[in-house]
């Protein structure tokens, strides 16, 4: 059975939320070691999100081939 567009976006939404959550937790842990420096928080949060979103982008063609 082929998943609908709605199902696909729901799954991507959960994955995106998980990426944000993991990035937020990593930001808090790293910022604690650097005495709560806001610049470090920003860098870790942005880099974590970019890494997670790039992993979704890289895995997208693989998932499309598996569905077909």
C-alpha positions in Angstrom: 0.0 0.0 0.0 1.4 3.4 -1.0 1.5 6.1 1.7 -0.5 9.2 1.0 1.0 12.7 0.9 -0.7 13.4 4.3 1.0 10.4 5.9 4.4 11.4 4.5 4.1 15.0 5.8 3.0 13.7 9.2 6.1 11.5 9.4 8.4 14.3 8.2 6.8 16.6 10.8 7.6 14.1 13.6 11.1 13.7 12.4 11.6 17.5 12.2 10.2 17.9 15.7 12.6 15.2 16.9 15.5 17.1 15.3 14.5 20.3 17.0 14.2 18.5 20.4 17.6 16.8 20.1 19.2 20.1 19.0 17.6 21.9 22.0 18.9 19.3 24.5 22.4 19.4 22.9 22.3 23.2 23.1 21.5 23.1 26.8 24.2 20.5 27.6 27.0 22.3 25.6 25.9 25.8 26.9 26.2 24.5 30.5 29.9 23.7 29.8 30.5 27.1 28.4 28.8 29.0 31.3 25.6 29.6 29.3 27.2 31.7 26.5 24.4 32.7 24.1 26.7 32.6 21.1 27.6 29.0 21.8 23.9 28.2 22.2 23.1 29.7 18.8 25.9 28.0 17.0 25.1 24.5 18.5 21.4 24.9 17.8 21.8 26.0 14.2 24.4 23.4 13.4 22.4 20.7 15.0 19.3 21.6 13.0 21.3 21.9 9.7 22.8 18.5 10.3 19.4 16.9 11.0 17.7 18.5 8.1 20.5 17.6 5.7 20.2 14.0 6.8 16.5 14.1 5.9 17.4 15.7 2.5 20.1 13.0 1.8 17.8 10.1 2.7 14.8 11.4 0.7 15.8 9.8 -2.7 16.5 6.5 -0.9 13.0 6.5 0.6 11.4 7.3 -2.8 13.2 4.3 -4.4 12.1 2.0 -1.6 8.4 3.1 -2.0 8.4 2.6 -5.8 
